[in-house]
């Protein structure tokens, strides 16, 4: 068996100064994971996985894309093969993921959670499946145990307005872990499909226990859900958008658009964008009133493969980077809110690296001195969530804004085994600063630079979020 000797204590750390920054100022800090897609039910009930495939492969479209690229049948990815068969096929894939972040993540996660120092391949996959599955039956490998192993302090899940938040209310038996909801209302303005929107509207009526006949009724119902979320600890909202739509002039009438939707009529693209913009303005003002942080994930081109969408549904590995125009509408939206001093703390995540400088420059327009880092250029996201992507985001942020005010990393994951991504980010960050010191571009002031590293990895987020 090939030994994993490349993920050592100084993995990714190319200078002695970078090593000191990581080990003395970053490594042992708690984790505030303020955006992920973990199951609150599994956290609250301290769920125990039956096997490593369920914990590691289920729902992980990063791995699924790699397996498909290698020519592995869908049967072994999302199909009816056994969990062990799926894991073996993943083991077959791993050696061919070299230079993809999956190669690093896979072996980092095996090492951190299971103390496995062997490179996964098709020859040892069955044995590794059994070894990991055995460990997953131990109390330390329940969902809470896995979070405790990684020193996780806060977990913010992603929750639809319809959610009861019953598991957030229930809480966990770990007194040091905060399980908090985050409001994700994308479906509340997804009017590009009238039928789906009306189905969602009917569900919303059931939750708020009142009929929604008009646009004002809709906004009232959504605000009642915001208030409900707030009462149950929510201090964050999130939106996934191709771009942030904005219309300066009253080109359309949202009340009339809503009436047409209720009548089952379809909208054109401008009407869809206008309606989204109007609802988003309303949401943003509510967030400001409640003191929430709002997040905007911009730039994903989703569901590209219609055949596989019909077969497997959304979020199965067929999304990609979009090339949408971002700057003007984003500027107008933020300015609209700022003009009446109703712009709350905001995090903007960018999926197209061509727009890194656009976003890094944009956040500076609306930082008004009221809060440190009020408007944030969020961490490298999705396809950019890898060493090169992180470095590009950190460099753009450094060059145009203040890296020292950055609130750092998150997992954005559905997997309980993804938390070493925080370690990965911390290593990348420390290495960047270490290289600057080595090249004479920064002073060799370990205490000062160590404090900045600690702030980015933990303290800035701790101060930024009103948890």
C-alpha positions as CSV (number, residue, x, y, z in Angstrom):
1,X,0.0,0.0,0.0
2,X,1.3,3.5,-0.9
3,X,1.8,5.5,2.3
4,X,0.4,9.0,2.5
5,X,3.5,10.9,3.4
6,X,2.7,14.1,1.5
7,X,0.1,15.4,4.0
8,X,2.6,16.1,6.8
9,X,2.7,18.7,9.5
10,X,3.9,21.3,7.0
11,X,1.7,20.4,4.1
12,X,1.3,23.4,1.8
13,X,3.5,25.5,4.1
14,X,6.6,26.3,2.1
15,X,8.5,28.5,4.6
16,X,9.4,28.2,8.3
17,X,7.5,31.5,8.9
18,X,4.4,30.1,7.3
19,X,4.7,27.0,9.4
20,X,4.9,29.1,12.6
21,X,1.9,31.1,11.5
22,X,-0.2,28.0,11.0
23,X,0.8,25.9,14.0
24,X,0.9,28.8,16.5
25,X,-1.8,31.1,15.4
26,X,-4.3,29.2,13.2
27,X,-4.4,25.5,13.6
28,X,-6.1,25.2,17.0
29,X,-8.7,28.0,16.6
30,X,-12.4,27.0,16.8
31,X,-14.5,26.9,13.6
32,X,-17.4,29.1,12.9
33,X,-19.0,27.5,9.8
34,X,-21.5,30.2,8.9
35,X,-22.7,28.6,5.6
36,X,-23.3,24.9,4.9
37,X,-25.9,22.5,3.8
38,X,-25.7,20.0,6.7
39,X,-28.9,18.3,8.0
40,X,-30.1,20.0,11.2
41,X,-32.0,16.8,12.0
42,X,-28.8,14.7,11.9
43,X,-27.1,17.2,14.2
44,X,-29.9,17.5,16.7
45,X,-30.5,13.7,16.8
46,X,-26.7,13.0,16.9
47,X,-27.0,10.7,13.9
48,X,-24.7,7.7,13.4
49,X,-23.9,6.7,9.8
50,X,-24.2,3.1,8.8
51,X,-21.1,3.2,6.7
52,X,-18.4,5.5,5.1
53,X,-20.3,5.8,1.8
54,X,-23.3,7.3,3.5
55,X,-21.1,9.7,5.4
56,X,-18.8,10.6,2.5
57,X,-20.3,9.9,-0.9
58,X,-24.0,10.6,-0.6
59,X,-24.9,14.0,-2.0
60,X,-21.3,14.9,-2.9
61,X,-21.5,16.1,-6.5
62,X,-17.8,17.0,-6.5
63,X,-17.0,13.3,-6.3
64,X,-19.8,12.3,-8.6
65,X,-18.5,14.6,-11.4
66,X,-15.0,13.1,-11.1
67,X,-16.4,9.5,-11.3
68,X,-18.4,10.3,-14.4
69,X,-15.4,11.9,-16.0
70,X,-13.5,8.7,-15.4
71,X,-16.2,6.7,-17.2
72,X,-17.8,5.1,-14.2
73,X,-21.4,4.0,-14.6
74,X,-24.2,6.0,-12.9
75,X,-25.1,2.8,-11.1
76,X,-22.0,3.2,-8.9
77,X,-22.6,6.9,-8.4
78,X,-26.3,7.6,-7.7
79,X,-27.7,4.3,-8.7
80,X,-28.6,1.0,-7.1
81,X,-25.1,-0.4,-6.5
82,X,-24.3,-1.3,-2.8
83,X,-22.6,1.2,-0.6
84,X,-19.5,-0.9,-0.6
85,X,-19.5,-1.1,-4.4
86,X,-19.8,2.6,-4.7
87,X,-16.9,3.2,-2.3
88,X,-14.7,0.8,-4.3
89,X,-15.5,2.7,-7.4
90,X,-14.6,5.9,-5.6
91,X,-11.4,4.3,-4.5
92,X,-10.7,3.4,-8.1
93,X,-11.2,7.1,-9.0
94,X,-9.1,8.8,-6.4
95,X,-5.6,8.1,-7.9
96,X,-6.8,9.8,-11.1
97,X,-7.9,13.0,-9.2
98,X,-4.3,14.2,-9.0
99,X,-4.1,18.1,-9.1
100,X,-7.8,18.2,-8.4
101,X,-8.7,19.4,-4.9
102,X,-10.4,16.1,-4.3
103,X,-7.0,14.4,-4.1
104,X,-6.0,16.7,-1.2
105,X,-9.4,16.7,0.5
106,X,-9.8,12.9,0.3
107,X,-6.5,12.2,2.0
108,X,-6.7,15.0,4.4
109,X,-10.2,13.8,5.6
110,X,-9.0,10.2,5.9
111,X,-6.0,11.3,8.0
112,X,-7.9,13.8,10.2
113,X,-11.0,11.7,11.0
114,X,-9.8,8.1,10.7
115,X,-6.0,8.4,11.2
116,X,-5.4,6.7,7.9
117,X,-2.0,7.3,6.4
118,X,-2.5,5.2,3.2
119,X,-3.3,6.5,-0.2
120,X,-6.8,5.3,-1.3
121,X,-7.0,3.2,-4.4
122,X,-9.0,0.4,-5.9
123,X,-6.8,-2.3,-4.3
124,X,-7.3,-1.1,-0.7
125,X,-10.8,0.4,-1.0
126,X,-12.6,-2.6,0.5
127,X,-10.3,-2.7,3.5
128,X,-10.6,1.0,4.0
129,X,-14.4,0.8,3.6
130,X,-14.5,-1.7,6.5
131,X,-12.0,0.2,8.6
132,X,-13.8,3.6,8.3
133,X,-17.3,2.0,8.7
134,X,-16.1,0.3,11.9
135,X,-14.9,3.6,13.4
136,X,-18.2,5.3,12.3
137,X,-20.0,3.1,14.8
138,X,-18.1,4.6,17.8
139,X,-19.7,7.4,19.8
140,X,-16.9,9.8,18.7
141,X,-18.0,9.4,15.1
142,X,-21.6,10.4,15.5
143,X,-22.5,13.7,13.8
144,X,-21.8,15.6,17.0
145,X,-18.7,13.6,17.6
146,X,-17.4,14.5,14.1
147,X,-18.1,18.2,14.7
148,X,-16.4,18.0,18.1
149,X,-13.3,16.4,16.6
150,X,-12.9,19.5,14.3
151,X,-13.5,22.0,17.2
152,X,-16.7,23.4,15.5
153,X,-18.3,26.2,17.6
154,X,-21.1,27.3,15.3
155,X,-23.0,25.6,12.5
156,X,-25.4,27.6,10.4
157,X,-27.5,25.4,8.2
158,X,-29.5,26.5,5.1
159,X,-33.2,26.5,5.6
160,X,-36.3,27.3,3.5
161,X,-38.9,29.7,4.9
162,X,-41.3,26.8,5.1
163,X,-39.1,24.9,7.5
164,X,-40.4,24.4,11.0
165,X,-36.9,24.7,12.6
166,X,-37.9,21.9,14.9
167,X,-34.4,20.6,15.1
168,X,-32.9,24.0,15.8
169,X,-35.4,24.4,18.6
170,X,-34.5,21.0,19.9
171,X,-30.8,22.0,20.0
172,X,-28.0,19.5,20.7
173,X,-26.6,17.8,23.8
174,X,-23.3,19.5,23.1
175,X,-23.6,22.7,25.1
176,X,-20.6,24.3,23.3
177,X,-22.0,23.9,19.8
178,X,-24.5,26.4,18.4
179,X,-26.8,25.0,15.8
180,X,-28.5,28.0,14.0
181,X,-30.7,28.4,11.0
182,X,-30.0,30.6,7.9
183,X,-33.0,31.9,5.9
184,X,-32.8,30.7,2.2
185,X,-35.9,32.0,0.4
186,X,-34.9,31.4,-3.2
187,X,-38.2,29.5,-4.0
188,X,-40.3,32.4,-2.8
189,X,-39.4,34.4,-5.9
190,X,-38.6,31.6,-8.4
191,X,-41.3,32.8,-10.7
192,X,-39.6,31.6,-13.9
193,X,-41.8,28.5,-13.5
194,X,-45.3,29.5,-12.7
195,X,-46.5,26.0,-11.8
196,X,-43.7,25.4,-9.3
197,X,-44.1,28.9,-7.8
198,X,-47.9,28.3,-7.3
199,X,-47.1,25.0,-5.6
200,X,-44.7,26.7,-3.3
201,X,-47.2,29.5,-2.6
202,X,-49.8,26.9,-1.6
203,X,-47.3,25.4,0.9
204,X,-46.5,28.8,2.3
205,X,-50.2,29.4,2.8
206,X,-50.3,26.3,4.9
207,X,-47.4,27.3,7.0
208,X,-48.6,30.8,7.8
209,X,-52.2,29.6,8.0
210,X,-53.7,32.2,5.8
211,X,-54.6,32.7,2.2
212,X,-52.2,34.7,-0.1
213,X,-54.3,36.6,-2.6
214,X,-52.1,39.5,-3.4
215,X,-48.5,40.6,-3.6
216,X,-48.8,42.5,-0.3
217,X,-50.2,39.2,1.2
218,X,-47.1,37.4,-0.1
219,X,-44.7,40.0,1.5
220,X,-46.6,39.8,4.8
221,X,-46.4,36.1,4.8
222,X,-42.7,36.1,4.1
223,X,-42.0,38.7,6.8
224,X,-43.9,36.5,9.3
225,X,-41.5,33.7,8.4
226,X,-38.5,36.1,8.9
227,X,-39.8,37.0,12.3
228,X,-40.3,33.3,13.1
229,X,-36.7,32.5,12.1
230,X,-35.5,35.5,14.1
231,X,-37.3,34.2,17.2
232,X,-35.5,30.9,16.7
233,X,-32.0,32.2,16.6
234,X,-31.6,33.1,12.9
235,X,-29.3,36.0,12.1
236,X,-28.3,35.2,8.5
237,X,-30.0,35.1,5.2
238,X,-28.7,33.6,1.9
239,X,-29.6,33.9,-1.7
240,X,-28.4,31.9,-4.7
241,X,-28.6,34.0,-7.9
242,X,-27.1,34.2,-11.4
243,X,-26.8,37.9,-10.8
244,X,-28.4,40.4,-8.5
245,X,-31.3,41.9,-10.5
246,X,-32.2,45.6,-10.1
247,X,-34.5,48.0,-12.0
248,X,-34.2,51.7,-11.3
249,X,-37.5,52.6,-12.9
250,X,-40.9,51.2,-12.1
251,X,-41.0,49.3,-15.4
252,X,-43.5,46.8,-14.2
253,X,-46.0,46.4,-11.3
254,X,-45.3,43.5,-8.9
255,X,-48.9,43.4,-7.8
256,X,-50.1,42.9,-11.4
257,X,-47.3,40.4,-12.0
258,X,-48.5,38.4,-8.9
259,X,-52.1,38.5,-10.1
260,X,-51.0,37.1,-13.4
261,X,-49.0,34.3,-11.7
262,X,-52.1,33.4,-9.6
263,X,-54.0,33.1,-12.9
264,X,-51.4,30.6,-14.1
265,X,-49.8,32.9,-16.7
266,X,-46.1,32.7,-17.6
267,X,-43.8,35.7,-17.4
268,X,-41.2,37.0,-19.8
269,X,-37.5,37.3,-18.6
270,X,-37.8,41.0,-17.7
271,X,-40.9,40.4,-15.6
272,X,-39.2,37.6,-13.8
273,X,-36.1,39.7,-13.1
274,X,-38.2,42.6,-12.0
275,X,-40.3,40.5,-9.6
276,X,-37.2,39.0,-8.1
277,X,-35.6,42.4,-7.7
278,X,-38.7,43.8,-5.9
279,X,-38.9,40.8,-3.4
280,X,-35.1,41.0,-2.8
281,X,-35.4,44.7,-1.9
282,X,-38.1,43.8,0.6
283,X,-36.1,41.0,2.1
284,X,-33.0,43.2,2.4
285,X,-34.9,45.9,4.3
286,X,-36.3,43.2,6.6
287,X,-32.8,41.9,7.3
288,X,-31.5,45.4,8.1
289,X,-34.4,45.9,10.5
290,X,-33.6,42.7,12.3
291,X,-29.8,43.2,12.3
292,X,-29.1,40.2,10.1
293,X,-26.3,39.5,7.8
294,X,-27.3,38.9,4.1
295,X,-25.4,36.6,1.8
296,X,-25.5,36.6,-2.0
297,X,-24.0,33.6,-4.0
298,X,-23.6,34.9,-7.5
299,X,-22.7,33.4,-10.8
300,X,-23.8,29.8,-11.0
301,X,-25.2,28.4,-14.3
302,X,-27.4,25.6,-13.0
303,X,-28.9,22.5,-14.5
304,X,-27.0,22.5,-17.8
305,X,-27.7,18.9,-18.7
306,X,-31.5,18.6,-19.2
307,X,-31.4,14.8,-19.8
308,X,-29.7,14.2,-16.4
309,X,-31.9,16.8,-14.7
310,X,-34.9,14.8,-15.7
311,X,-33.2,11.6,-14.6
312,X,-31.6,12.6,-11.3
313,X,-33.0,16.1,-10.4
314,X,-31.1,19.2,-9.4
315,X,-27.9,19.5,-7.4
316,X,-26.4,16.2,-8.8
317,X,-23.3,17.6,-10.5
318,X,-24.5,19.4,-13.7
319,X,-24.0,23.0,-12.7
320,X,-21.1,25.2,-13.8
321,X,-19.6,28.7,-13.8
322,X,-21.7,31.4,-15.5
323,X,-20.5,34.5,-17.3
324,X,-23.2,36.9,-16.2
325,X,-22.8,40.7,-16.0
326,X,-22.5,41.5,-12.3
327,X,-21.2,45.0,-11.6
328,X,-23.9,47.5,-12.6
329,X,-26.9,45.7,-11.1
330,X,-25.0,44.8,-8.0
331,X,-23.9,48.4,-7.5
332,X,-27.4,49.7,-8.1
333,X,-28.9,47.2,-5.6
334,X,-26.5,48.0,-2.9
335,X,-26.8,51.8,-3.5
336,X,-30.6,51.6,-3.4
337,X,-30.4,50.2,0.1
338,X,-27.5,52.4,1.2
339,X,-29.3,55.6,0.1
340,X,-31.8,55.1,2.9
341,X,-29.2,53.6,5.3
342,X,-30.9,50.2,5.1
343,X,-27.9,48.2,3.9
344,X,-27.1,45.5,6.4
345,X,-23.9,43.6,6.7
346,X,-23.5,41.8,3.4
347,X,-21.3,39.0,2.0
348,X,-20.9,38.6,-1.7
349,X,-19.6,35.3,-3.1
350,X,-18.4,35.1,-6.6
351,X,-18.2,32.0,-8.8
352,X,-16.5,33.4,-11.9
353,X,-12.8,34.2,-11.2
354,X,-13.0,36.8,-14.0
355,X,-15.1,38.9,-11.6
356,X,-12.9,38.7,-8.6
357,X,-11.6,42.2,-8.9
358,X,-15.1,43.5,-9.8
359,X,-16.4,42.2,-6.5
360,X,-13.3,43.1,-4.4
361,X,-13.7,46.7,-5.7
362,X,-17.5,46.8,-5.3
363,X,-17.4,46.0,-1.5
364,X,-15.3,49.1,-0.9
365,X,-18.0,51.3,-2.3
366,X,-20.3,50.5,0.6
367,X,-18.0,50.1,3.6
368,X,-19.0,53.2,5.5
369,X,-16.9,53.0,8.7
370,X,-19.9,51.9,10.8
371,X,-18.7,48.3,11.1
372,X,-15.3,46.6,10.4
373,X,-15.6,44.9,7.1
374,X,-19.4,45.6,6.8
375,X,-19.5,44.5,3.1
376,X,-17.4,41.3,2.5
377,X,-16.0,39.7,-0.5
378,X,-16.9,36.1,0.5
379,X,-14.5,33.2,0.4
380,X,-13.7,31.2,-2.8
381,X,-16.9,29.3,-3.6
382,X,-17.8,26.0,-5.2
383,X,-15.6,25.5,-8.3
384,X,-13.1,28.1,-6.9
385,X,-13.0,26.3,-3.5
386,X,-9.4,25.0,-4.1
387,X,-5.9,26.2,-3.6
388,X,-5.6,28.2,-6.8
389,X,-9.1,29.7,-6.3
390,X,-8.5,30.6,-2.7
391,X,-5.2,32.2,-3.6
392,X,-6.8,34.3,-6.3
393,X,-9.6,35.4,-4.1
394,X,-7.2,36.3,-1.3
395,X,-4.9,38.2,-3.7
396,X,-7.8,40.1,-5.2
397,X,-9.1,41.0,-1.8
398,X,-5.6,42.0,-0.6
399,X,-4.9,44.1,-3.6
400,X,-8.2,46.1,-3.7
401,X,-9.6,45.8,-0.1
402,X,-8.3,44.8,3.3
403,X,-7.5,41.2,3.8
404,X,-7.1,41.8,7.5
405,X,-10.9,42.4,7.8
406,X,-11.9,39.2,6.0
407,X,-14.2,36.8,7.9
408,X,-12.6,33.7,6.4
409,X,-13.7,30.2,5.4
410,X,-16.8,28.1,5.4
411,X,-17.5,24.5,4.1
412,X,-20.6,25.1,2.0
413,X,-20.9,21.3,2.2
414,X,-23.5,18.6,2.7
415,X,-20.9,16.3,4.3
416,X,-20.0,16.1,8.0
417,X,-16.5,15.1,6.8
418,X,-15.8,18.4,5.0
419,X,-14.4,20.4,8.0
420,X,-10.7,19.9,7.2
421,X,-11.4,22.4,4.4
422,X,-11.0,25.0,7.1
423,X,-7.5,23.6,7.8
424,X,-6.8,23.7,4.1
425,X,-7.8,27.3,3.9
426,X,-5.7,28.2,6.9
427,X,-2.7,26.5,5.4
428,X,-3.2,28.4,2.1
429,X,-3.5,31.7,3.9
430,X,-0.5,31.2,6.1
431,X,1.6,30.1,3.1
432,X,0.7,33.2,1.2
433,X,1.8,35.5,4.0
434,X,4.9,33.4,4.7
435,X,6.0,33.7,1.1
436,X,5.6,37.5,1.3
437,X,7.8,37.6,4.3
438,X,10.4,35.4,2.6
439,X,10.4,37.7,-0.5
440,X,10.8,40.8,1.7
441,X,7.4,42.1,0.8
442,X,6.2,42.0,4.5
443,X,8.1,42.4,7.7
444,X,9.0,39.3,9.7
445,X,6.7,40.4,12.6
446,X,5.3,37.1,13.8
447,X,3.2,38.5,16.5
448,X,1.5,41.1,14.3
449,X,1.0,38.8,11.3
450,X,0.0,36.0,13.6
451,X,-2.8,38.2,15.0
452,X,-4.0,39.0,11.5
453,X,-4.1,35.3,10.6
454,X,-6.0,34.5,13.8
455,X,-8.5,37.3,13.1
456,X,-9.2,36.0,9.6
457,X,-9.5,32.4,10.7
458,X,-11.8,33.0,13.7
459,X,-12.0,36.4,15.5
460,X,-13.3,38.5,12.6
461,X,-16.2,36.1,12.1
462,X,-16.8,35.9,15.8
463,X,-17.2,39.7,15.9
464,X,-19.1,40.1,12.6
465,X,-22.0,37.7,13.2
466,X,-24.6,38.6,15.8
467,X,-25.1,35.1,17.1
